[in-house]
Amino acid sequence: MEQELILDVSHLPPPEPLERVLAAIDKLAAGQYVRMLHHREPFPLYAILEDTGYDFRIREGQETNYEIFIWRRNDTAAAAAVQSVTGSRDDTST
């Protein structure tokens, strides 16, 4: 099982990026996270994630303008995996 699920929505028109990431995170298994690649910050997504039990981290992208890492709140394995990729200790960027 892959720990990181990459979702490139950088060339999709709204509301497809939001719809696709919500579908992807709904299927996350323990220890998995989504790395969403986007050309802009998806501000409406952040409140949805907070309200539905997900943590996230945002960083400047290597392949696109933004990378948003998303995992289930309290999933310590996924949080540790994101930390190892991003090098950040914070649980969220909010």
Secondary structure as GFF3:
##gff-version 3
##sequence-region A 1 94
A	DSSP	beta_strand	4	8	.	.	.	ID=ss1
A	DSSP	alpha_helix	16	26	.	.	.	ID=ss2
A	DSSP	beta_strand	33	38	.	.	.	ID=ss3
A	DSSP	alpha_helix	43	51	.	.	.	ID=ss4
A	DSSP	beta_strand	54	60	.	.	.	ID=ss5
A	DSSP	beta_strand	66	72	.	.	.	ID=ss6
A	DSSP	alpha_helix	76	86	.	.	.	ID=ss7
###
